[in-house]
């Protein structure tokens, strides 16, 4: 099973700088996807803004981050989330967890197929913690 949990940080516009710093300290490989990469032309969100970044260190640590939603002020409390990720073989487990969190909390993003090809949803639990669910489709963006 390829399911895993990691921390997802949200920054107010300096995600690339922060993630490059973390890579300089922890090592590893950093992938960055901008809003422009997904077809956004701005000004809000700016095309150069980070939609998603992913650092995998040489020790196997995983850290994800993005610039926050353009209309939302980033403050301590909405600047992180717990991300649960898996592939197609983990779909039933991840959907079950999503459904359980959704039943008790508030759905922020319905679990739906996204422009990058994966299924993604987000729920805020009754204690104010955001939980992200991503089910990798195995397709590259633009496939299908």
C-alpha positions as CSV (number, residue, x, y, z in Angstrom):
1,X,0.0,0.0,0.0
2,X,1.4,3.4,-1.0
3,X,-0.7,5.6,1.4
4,X,1.2,8.2,3.4
5,X,0.7,11.3,5.5
6,X,2.7,14.5,5.4
7,X,2.6,18.1,6.4
8,X,1.3,20.7,4.0
9,X,2.3,24.3,4.6
10,X,0.6,27.4,3.3
11,X,2.5,30.6,2.7
12,X,1.4,34.1,1.8
13,X,3.3,34.4,-1.4
14,X,6.9,33.2,-0.6
15,X,6.4,29.5,-0.9
16,X,9.2,29.1,-3.5
17,X,11.7,30.9,-1.3
18,X,10.7,28.9,1.8
19,X,10.8,25.5,0.0
20,X,14.2,26.3,-1.6
21,X,15.5,27.1,1.9
22,X,14.1,23.8,3.3
23,X,15.8,22.0,0.4
24,X,19.1,23.8,1.1
25,X,18.9,22.6,4.7
26,X,17.4,19.1,4.3
27,X,18.6,18.2,0.8
28,X,16.6,16.2,-1.7
29,X,14.5,17.0,-4.8
30,X,12.0,19.9,-5.0
31,X,9.2,20.0,-7.6
32,X,7.3,23.3,-8.0
33,X,4.0,23.8,-10.0
34,X,2.9,27.4,-10.5
35,X,-0.6,28.7,-11.2
36,X,0.7,29.6,-14.6
37,X,1.6,26.0,-15.3
38,X,-2.1,25.2,-14.8
39,X,-3.2,27.9,-17.2
40,X,-3.8,30.8,-14.8
41,X,-3.0,34.2,-16.4
42,X,-3.5,36.4,-13.3
43,X,-3.4,38.9,-11.8
44,X,-5.1,36.9,-9.0
45,X,-3.7,34.4,-8.5
46,X,-0.4,35.5,-10.1
47,X,0.9,33.0,-12.7
48,X,4.2,32.8,-10.9
49,X,2.5,31.9,-7.6
50,X,3.1,28.4,-6.3
51,X,0.0,26.2,-6.7
52,X,1.8,23.2,-5.3
53,X,5.4,22.2,-4.3
54,X,6.7,18.9,-3.1
55,X,10.1,18.3,-1.4
56,X,11.3,14.7,-0.9
57,X,14.5,14.6,1.1
58,X,17.3,12.0,0.7
59,X,16.1,10.6,4.1
60,X,12.6,10.1,2.8
61,X,11.0,13.1,4.5
62,X,8.1,14.7,2.5
63,X,7.0,18.3,2.7
64,X,4.4,20.0,0.6
65,X,3.5,23.7,0.4
66,X,1.6,26.3,-1.7
67,X,0.8,30.0,-1.7
68,X,-2.6,30.4,-0.1
69,X,-5.9,31.1,-1.8
70,X,-5.6,34.6,-3.3
71,X,-8.6,36.1,-1.4
72,X,-7.7,34.5,1.9
73,X,-5.3,36.1,4.5
74,X,-2.8,33.6,5.7
75,X,-2.6,33.5,9.5
76,X,-1.3,31.0,12.0
77,X,-4.1,28.4,12.1
78,X,-4.8,28.3,8.4
79,X,-1.2,28.0,7.3
80,X,-1.0,24.2,7.4
81,X,-2.9,21.0,6.7
82,X,-2.5,17.3,7.1
83,X,-2.3,15.6,3.6
84,X,-3.3,12.0,3.1
85,X,-2.1,10.7,-0.2
86,X,-2.3,7.4,-2.1
87,X,-2.7,5.8,-5.5
88,X,-5.6,4.0,-7.1
89,X,-5.1,0.9,-5.0
90,X,-5.7,3.0,-1.9
91,X,-8.8,4.7,-3.3
92,X,-11.4,2.9,-1.1
93,X,-9.4,3.6,2.1
94,X,-8.9,7.3,1.2
95,X,-12.5,7.8,0.1
96,X,-13.6,6.2,3.4
97,X,-11.5,8.6,5.4
98,X,-12.7,11.5,3.3
99,X,-16.3,10.5,3.9
100,X,-15.8,10.1,7.6
101,X,-14.2,13.5,8.0
102,X,-16.8,15.1,5.7
103,X,-19.6,13.7,7.8
104,X,-18.2,15.2,11.0
105,X,-16.6,18.4,9.6
106,X,-17.0,21.0,6.8
107,X,-16.2,20.2,3.2
108,X,-13.9,22.8,1.8
109,X,-13.2,21.2,-1.5
110,X,-15.4,18.2,-2.8
111,X,-13.5,15.1,-3.6
112,X,-13.4,15.5,-7.4
113,X,-11.0,15.0,-10.4
114,X,-8.7,18.0,-10.7
115,X,-6.8,19.7,-13.5
116,X,-3.6,17.8,-12.6
117,X,-5.4,14.5,-13.1
118,X,-5.7,13.3,-9.6
119,X,-8.8,13.2,-7.3
120,X,-8.5,15.8,-4.6
121,X,-10.7,17.0,-1.7
122,X,-10.3,18.9,1.5
123,X,-12.3,18.8,4.8
124,X,-11.9,20.9,7.9
125,X,-12.5,18.7,10.9
126,X,-14.6,19.7,14.0
127,X,-11.4,20.9,15.7
128,X,-10.4,23.4,12.9
129,X,-7.7,21.2,11.3
130,X,-7.7,21.0,7.5
131,X,-7.3,17.5,6.0
132,X,-6.3,17.1,2.3
133,X,-7.0,13.9,0.4
134,X,-5.2,13.1,-2.9
135,X,-5.8,10.0,-4.9
136,X,-3.2,9.7,-7.7
137,X,-4.7,8.7,-11.0
138,X,-1.4,7.6,-12.6
139,X,-2.2,9.9,-15.6
140,X,-0.1,12.9,-16.6
141,X,-2.0,16.2,-16.8
142,X,-3.6,16.4,-20.3
143,X,-4.0,12.6,-20.6
144,X,-7.3,10.8,-20.9
